[in-house]
Amino acid sequence: MKMELLTVAKNIEKAKCPEDIFGDMSNGSTIMPVYRQLVMIVHPDHFHGQPKEESIARKAFEKLGELRSAAERKVKAGIYGKRNVKPPAPKKPFNPMVIEAKGKRFVLTDRIASGDICDIYQCTITNGHSDYPAVFKIVRQGSDNDLVENEAKILEKLYPPSASEEKFYRFFPKLMDSFIVRGPGYQRRVNVLPLLNAYHSLAEVLRVFPDGIDFRDMVWMFQRILHGIGFAHTNHIVHGAIIPPHILIHPIEHGAKIIDWSYAVNTQPTGIRPKGSYTLYDHLADDSFFMPSYVKAICSGYKNYYPPEILAKKPPTAATDIYMTAKCAIALVGGDVTTNMIPDAIPNKIQEFFKHCLLEKPSERPQDAWDAHEMLDKTLQSVLGKRRYRPFPMPKNI
């Protein structure tokens, strides 16, 4: 029994991921049988009166429990079997909160994420007639209220309440409400946005596929982002924070949403104009709305995604967003966003396109997202031929 304990305890101690202990069956069917078998060997109750063995068993038993919990979280997220993908962090219990504002009750039921300046909750809105789900985004410090207010005003401009789910509006979340929550000694700005259950952020994609995805999947994501920022640029708005957590993709419909416009800036007209003849822009003719002229802050952990002009606090341009979008593309195919290294497996013409987007000087990069989209389209046709739909295998429950 002692020798068996030492062997099993050593294997558990060496395990770097739950699959090392429970096997690689993607449905996790081996987890509980293996767990029960190993518990019979390492449970500390078997070694009362044997201090050394009991200490070894207790340590192995505790780690085995942690590995089982991690394995179950990976199964739930649909990523079990991927040894180099970390399991989602265990969720802490959440006590629902109720906030009343503007004649509505907002019942916060779960915290979805915590960004640099905001906490983001799933909520249920009750207006006296019906209940419906939404996202409740509240700033943590009152000193950042202006950033969240900036986002609200920009979304009102880009996606006014009267707009229908057509054309370029589908690339932005629709602002549902915005208000100040007041309490003893504080004022915090809130933006209420739609709940997008079927979407996944590029940060989630990178977590599930740390070695990169097929460049053909990356390309449709990149093109959707270009559509969205092209519409914004036409209206003299630069997002200024195109990083993986701020891009949501729909793996089935190949849709995209660009979120978190808190850092966006206003630019002067640069000759950028929409392709074709649209009437979607009439509501943006109001000159009374002014935004910052430079990006006020960068998001922690993503400094390597920002171009030199933002780090130097110089006015950004359309080329700024195109640069950051290209950084996301490099990350998605397993490249290095620090050195801008693109994997050799990517066709040379595609590599050259992205290297053009990543030049140091903004004036040397593409200046128009619409033109960049067309340029990439032509490049793809020469490399791949006719366009074909590719399903993207993103786990549903992550």
C-alpha positions as CSV (number, residue, x, y, z in Angstrom):
1,M,0.0,0.0,0.0
2,K,2.9,2.4,0.9
3,M,4.6,1.8,-2.5
4,E,1.3,2.3,-4.3
5,L,0.6,5.5,-2.5
6,L,4.1,6.9,-3.3
7,T,3.7,6.0,-7.0
8,V,0.2,7.5,-7.3
9,A,1.0,10.6,-5.2
10,K,4.1,11.3,-7.4
11,N,2.0,11.0,-10.6
12,I,-0.6,13.4,-9.2
13,E,2.1,15.9,-8.1
14,K,3.6,15.8,-11.6
15,A,0.3,16.4,-13.3
16,K,0.2,19.7,-15.2
17,C,-3.4,19.5,-16.4
18,P,-6.4,17.3,-15.4
19,E,-6.0,15.3,-18.6
20,D,-2.7,13.9,-17.3
21,I,-4.7,12.1,-14.6
22,F,-8.1,11.5,-16.1
23,G,-7.3,10.9,-19.8
24,D,-8.2,12.7,-23.0
25,M,-11.8,11.6,-23.6
26,S,-13.4,14.8,-24.7
27,N,-16.7,14.1,-23.0
28,G,-15.0,13.5,-19.7
29,S,-16.5,10.1,-19.2
30,T,-13.4,8.7,-17.5
31,I,-13.2,11.5,-14.8
32,M,-15.3,9.9,-12.1
33,P,-14.2,6.3,-12.5
34,V,-10.5,7.3,-12.3
35,Y,-11.2,9.7,-9.5
36,R,-12.9,7.0,-7.4
37,Q,-10.1,4.5,-8.1
38,L,-7.4,7.0,-7.0
39,V,-9.2,8.1,-3.9
40,M,-9.1,4.6,-2.7
41,I,-5.4,4.8,-2.7
42,V,-4.6,8.4,-1.5
43,H,-7.4,9.1,1.0
44,P,-5.6,10.2,4.2
45,D,-8.0,8.2,6.4
46,H,-6.2,5.0,5.3
47,F,-2.9,6.2,7.0
48,H,-3.9,7.1,10.5
49,G,-0.9,6.6,12.8
50,Q,1.5,6.9,9.9
51,P,2.5,10.6,10.0
52,K,4.7,10.6,6.9
53,E,2.4,8.6,4.7
54,E,-0.7,10.5,6.0
55,S,1.0,13.8,5.0
56,I,1.8,12.5,1.5
57,A,-1.7,11.2,1.1
58,R,-3.4,14.4,2.3
59,K,-1.3,16.5,-0.2
60,A,-2.2,14.1,-3.1
61,F,-5.8,13.9,-2.1
62,E,-6.2,17.7,-2.1
63,K,-4.5,18.1,-5.5
64,L,-6.6,15.3,-6.9
65,G,-9.7,17.2,-5.8
66,E,-8.5,20.3,-7.5
67,L,-7.7,18.4,-10.7
68,R,-11.2,16.9,-10.7
69,S,-12.8,20.3,-10.3
70,A,-10.7,21.7,-13.1
71,A,-11.6,18.8,-15.3
72,E,-15.3,19.3,-14.7
73,R,-15.1,23.0,-15.5
74,K,-13.3,22.1,-18.8
75,V,-16.0,19.6,-19.7
76,K,-18.7,22.2,-19.0
77,A,-16.9,24.7,-21.2
78,G,-16.4,22.2,-24.0
79,I,-12.6,22.3,-23.9
80,Y,-11.8,19.1,-22.1
81,G,-9.1,17.1,-23.9
82,K,-7.2,20.2,-24.8
83,R,-4.2,19.9,-22.5
84,N,-2.7,23.3,-23.2
85,V,-6.0,25.2,-22.5
86,K,-6.5,26.3,-19.0
87,P,-9.9,25.6,-17.3
88,P,-12.2,28.5,-16.6
89,A,-11.7,29.9,-13.1
90,P,-14.2,28.6,-10.6
91,K,-17.2,31.0,-10.1
92,K,-17.6,32.6,-6.8
93,P,-21.2,32.6,-5.3
94,F,-23.0,35.7,-6.4
95,N,-25.7,37.3,-4.3
96,P,-28.3,39.1,-6.6
97,M,-28.5,42.8,-6.2
98,V,-31.5,45.1,-7.0
99,I,-31.0,48.7,-8.4
100,E,-34.0,50.9,-9.1
101,A,-33.6,53.7,-11.7
102,K,-35.7,55.6,-14.2
103,G,-38.9,53.7,-13.2
104,K,-37.3,50.3,-13.7
105,R,-35.9,47.5,-11.5
106,F,-32.5,46.1,-12.5
107,V,-31.9,42.7,-10.8
108,L,-28.2,41.9,-11.2
109,T,-28.0,38.1,-11.3
110,D,-24.3,37.4,-12.2
111,R,-21.1,39.2,-12.8
112,I,-20.0,38.4,-16.3
113,A,-16.6,40.2,-16.4
114,S,-14.4,42.9,-14.8
115,G,-12.6,45.3,-17.1
116,D,-10.1,48.0,-16.3
117,I,-12.7,50.5,-15.3
118,C,-16.1,48.7,-15.1
119,D,-17.8,45.7,-13.7
120,I,-20.2,44.0,-16.0
121,Y,-23.3,42.1,-14.8
122,Q,-26.0,40.0,-16.4
123,C,-29.3,41.5,-15.3
124,T,-33.1,41.2,-15.6
125,I,-35.0,44.4,-16.2
126,T,-38.5,44.8,-14.9
127,N,-40.5,47.7,-16.2
128,G,-43.9,46.8,-14.7
129,H,-45.1,45.1,-17.8
130,S,-42.5,42.5,-18.7
131,D,-39.0,41.2,-17.8
132,Y,-36.1,41.0,-20.2
133,P,-32.4,40.2,-19.9
134,A,-29.6,42.8,-20.5
135,V,-26.0,43.7,-19.5
136,F,-25.5,46.2,-16.7
137,K,-22.1,47.9,-17.1
138,I,-21.2,50.1,-14.1
139,V,-18.0,52.1,-13.5
140,R,-16.0,51.2,-10.4
141,Q,-14.7,54.7,-9.7
142,G,-16.6,57.9,-10.2
143,S,-13.4,59.5,-11.6
144,D,-14.0,57.3,-14.7
145,N,-17.6,58.3,-15.2
146,D,-16.6,60.4,-18.2
147,L,-15.4,57.3,-20.1
148,V,-18.6,55.4,-19.7
149,E,-20.6,58.6,-20.6
150,N,-18.4,58.9,-23.7
151,E,-19.3,55.3,-24.7
152,A,-23.1,56.1,-24.3
153,K,-22.9,59.2,-26.5
154,I,-20.9,57.4,-29.2
155,L,-23.3,54.5,-29.3
156,E,-26.3,56.9,-29.5
157,K,-24.6,58.4,-32.5
158,L,-23.6,55.1,-34.2
159,Y,-26.7,53.2,-33.3
160,P,-29.6,55.6,-32.6
161,P,-32.8,54.2,-30.9
162,S,-34.7,54.5,-34.2
163,A,-32.3,52.3,-36.2
164,S,-33.3,48.9,-37.3
165,E,-31.1,45.7,-37.3
166,E,-29.8,46.4,-40.8
167,K,-26.5,47.1,-42.6
168,F,-23.7,48.4,-40.4
169,Y,-25.8,48.8,-37.2
170,R,-25.3,45.1,-36.6
171,F,-21.6,45.7,-35.7
172,F,-22.4,47.7,-32.5
173,P,-24.4,47.0,-29.4
174,K,-27.5,49.1,-29.1
175,L,-27.5,51.4,-26.0
176,M,-30.6,50.5,-24.0
177,D,-30.2,53.0,-21.2
178,S,-27.6,55.2,-19.4
179,F,-27.9,56.8,-16.0
180,I,-26.1,57.7,-12.8
181,V,-26.4,55.6,-9.7
182,R,-26.0,57.7,-6.6
183,G,-25.2,56.7,-3.0
184,P,-23.5,58.1,0.1
185,G,-20.4,59.8,-1.2
186,Y,-20.4,58.3,-4.7
187,Q,-21.9,58.7,-8.2
188,R,-21.3,56.0,-10.8
189,R,-22.3,55.9,-14.4
190,V,-24.2,52.9,-15.8
191,N,-24.7,51.8,-19.4
192,V,-27.3,49.1,-20.1
193,L,-26.6,47.0,-23.2
194,P,-28.1,43.9,-24.9
195,L,-27.1,40.5,-23.6
196,L,-25.3,38.7,-26.4
197,N,-25.4,35.0,-25.3
198,A,-24.4,33.5,-28.6
199,Y,-21.3,35.6,-29.1
200,H,-17.7,35.0,-27.9
201,S,-14.9,37.5,-27.5
202,L,-11.6,37.1,-29.3
203,A,-10.1,36.7,-25.9
204,E,-12.2,33.6,-25.4
205,V,-11.2,32.3,-28.8
206,L,-7.5,32.8,-27.9
207,R,-8.0,30.9,-24.6
208,V,-9.6,28.0,-26.4
209,F,-7.1,28.0,-29.3
210,P,-3.8,29.2,-27.8
211,D,-1.8,27.8,-30.7
212,G,-3.9,29.8,-33.2
213,I,-6.9,29.1,-35.5
214,D,-7.0,28.5,-39.3
215,F,-6.1,31.7,-41.1
216,R,-9.3,31.3,-43.2
217,D,-11.4,31.6,-40.0
218,M,-9.3,34.6,-38.9
219,V,-9.9,36.4,-42.2
220,W,-13.7,36.5,-41.9
221,M,-13.4,37.8,-38.4
222,F,-11.0,40.5,-39.6
223,Q,-13.3,41.5,-42.4
224,R,-16.3,41.9,-40.1
225,I,-14.2,44.2,-37.9
226,L,-13.2,46.3,-40.9
227,H,-16.9,46.7,-41.8
228,G,-17.7,48.0,-38.3
229,I,-14.8,50.4,-38.0
230,G,-15.3,51.5,-41.5
231,F,-18.8,52.7,-40.6
232,A,-17.4,54.4,-37.5
233,H,-14.6,56.1,-39.4
234,T,-17.0,57.4,-42.0
235,N,-18.6,59.3,-39.1
236,H,-15.2,60.5,-37.7
237,I,-15.1,58.1,-34.8
238,V,-12.0,56.1,-34.0
239,H,-12.5,53.2,-31.5
240,G,-9.0,53.4,-30.1
241,A,-9.1,50.1,-28.2
242,I,-9.5,47.3,-30.8
243,I,-8.2,44.4,-28.6
244,P,-9.4,40.8,-28.1
245,P,-11.9,41.4,-25.2
246,H,-13.6,44.2,-27.2
247,I,-14.4,42.1,-30.3
248,L,-17.3,39.6,-30.2
249,I,-17.9,37.0,-32.9
250,H,-20.8,34.7,-33.7
251,P,-19.2,31.4,-34.7
252,I,-22.3,30.1,-36.6
253,E,-23.6,33.3,-38.3
254,H,-20.1,34.8,-38.7
255,G,-21.3,38.0,-37.2
256,A,-19.3,40.4,-35.1
257,K,-19.9,43.2,-32.5
258,I,-17.4,45.8,-31.6
259,I,-17.9,46.7,-27.9
260,D,-16.5,49.1,-25.3
261,W,-16.4,52.5,-26.9
262,S,-15.3,54.2,-23.7
263,Y,-11.9,55.2,-25.2
264,A,-13.2,56.3,-28.6
265,V,-12.2,59.7,-30.0
266,N,-13.5,62.2,-32.5
267,T,-11.5,62.9,-35.6
268,Q,-11.7,65.6,-38.2
269,P,-13.0,64.7,-41.7
270,T,-10.2,63.0,-43.7
271,G,-11.9,62.3,-47.0
272,I,-13.1,58.9,-45.9
273,R,-16.5,58.1,-47.4
274,P,-18.8,55.1,-47.5
275,K,-18.8,52.8,-50.4
276,G,-22.0,53.1,-52.3
277,S,-24.9,55.5,-51.7
278,Y,-26.3,55.2,-48.1
279,T,-28.7,57.2,-46.1
280,L,-27.7,55.7,-42.8
281,Y,-25.5,58.7,-41.8
282,D,-28.0,61.5,-41.7
283,H,-28.6,61.4,-38.0
284,L,-24.9,62.0,-37.3
285,A,-24.9,65.6,-38.7
286,D,-25.2,67.1,-35.2
287,D,-22.0,69.1,-34.5
288,S,-22.8,69.7,-30.9
289,F,-21.3,66.4,-29.8
290,F,-17.5,66.4,-29.1
291,M,-15.4,63.6,-27.9
292,P,-11.7,63.5,-26.7
293,S,-9.1,64.1,-29.4
294,Y,-6.7,61.4,-28.1
295,V,-7.1,58.0,-26.4
296,K,-7.1,58.8,-22.7
297,A,-5.9,55.4,-21.4
298,I,-4.8,51.9,-22.6
299,C,-6.1,48.6,-21.4
300,S,-3.9,46.8,-19.0
301,G,-2.3,43.6,-20.4
302,Y,-2.7,44.7,-24.0
303,K,0.0,47.3,-24.4
304,N,1.5,45.4,-27.3
305,Y,-1.7,45.8,-29.4
306,Y,-1.4,49.6,-29.4
307,P,0.4,51.6,-32.1
308,P,3.0,54.2,-31.4
309,E,0.7,57.2,-31.9
310,I,-1.6,56.1,-29.0
311,L,1.3,55.4,-26.7
312,A,2.6,58.9,-27.5
313,K,-0.9,60.4,-26.9
314,K,-1.1,61.7,-30.4
315,P,-4.4,62.0,-32.2
316,P,-5.4,58.6,-33.7
317,T,-6.7,58.1,-37.2
318,A,-8.5,55.4,-39.1
319,A,-5.0,53.8,-39.5
320,T,-4.9,53.4,-35.7
321,D,-7.9,51.0,-35.6
322,I,-6.6,49.1,-38.7
323,Y,-3.3,48.6,-36.9
324,M,-4.9,47.2,-33.8
325,T,-7.3,45.0,-35.9
326,A,-4.2,43.5,-37.6
327,K,-2.6,42.8,-34.2
328,C,-5.7,40.8,-33.3
329,A,-5.4,38.9,-36.6
330,I,-1.8,38.0,-35.8
331,A,-2.7,36.7,-32.4
332,L,-5.6,34.7,-33.8
333,V,-3.3,32.7,-36.1
334,G,-0.7,32.0,-33.4
335,G,1.7,34.9,-34.2
336,D,3.6,37.1,-31.9
337,V,2.1,40.5,-31.2
338,T,5.3,41.8,-29.7
339,T,7.5,41.2,-32.8
340,N,4.6,41.0,-35.4
341,M,5.9,37.6,-36.4
342,I,3.3,35.8,-38.6
343,P,3.5,32.0,-38.9
344,D,5.2,30.7,-42.0
345,A,2.1,28.6,-42.8
346,I,0.2,31.8,-43.7
347,P,0.4,32.5,-47.5
348,N,3.0,35.2,-48.3
349,K,0.4,37.5,-49.9
350,I,-1.7,37.4,-46.8
351,Q,1.4,38.1,-44.7
352,E,2.3,41.1,-46.8
353,F,-1.1,42.6,-46.4
354,F,-0.9,42.4,-42.6
355,K,2.6,43.7,-42.5
356,H,1.4,46.7,-44.5
357,C,-1.3,47.3,-41.8
358,L,1.4,47.2,-39.1
359,L,3.9,49.7,-40.3
360,E,5.1,52.1,-37.6
361,K,4.1,55.3,-39.3
362,P,0.3,55.8,-39.5
363,S,0.6,57.6,-42.9
364,E,2.2,54.4,-44.4
365,R,-0.6,52.1,-43.4
366,P,-4.0,51.7,-45.1
367,Q,-6.0,54.9,-44.4
368,D,-9.5,53.5,-45.1
369,A,-11.0,50.4,-43.6
370,W,-13.3,50.0,-46.7
371,D,-10.3,50.0,-49.0
372,A,-8.4,47.6,-46.7
373,H,-11.4,45.2,-46.9
374,E,-11.4,45.3,-50.7
375,M,-7.7,44.9,-50.9
376,L,-7.9,41.8,-48.6
377,D,-10.8,40.4,-50.7
378,K,-8.7,40.6,-53.9
379,T,-5.7,39.0,-52.1
380,L,-7.9,36.2,-50.8
381,Q,-9.4,35.5,-54.2
382,S,-5.9,35.2,-55.7
383,V,-4.8,32.8,-53.0
384,L,-7.9,30.8,-52.2
385,G,-10.3,31.3,-55.1
386,K,-14.0,31.2,-54.6
387,R,-15.2,32.0,-51.1
388,R,-16.8,29.2,-49.0
389,Y,-18.5,29.1,-45.7
390,R,-16.5,27.5,-42.9
391,P,-18.2,26.6,-39.6
392,F,-16.1,27.8,-36.6
393,P,-15.9,25.1,-33.8
394,M,-16.3,27.4,-30.8
395,P,-17.5,25.5,-27.6
396,K,-21.0,26.8,-26.7
397,N,-20.7,26.8,-22.9
398,I,-17.4,28.6,-22.4
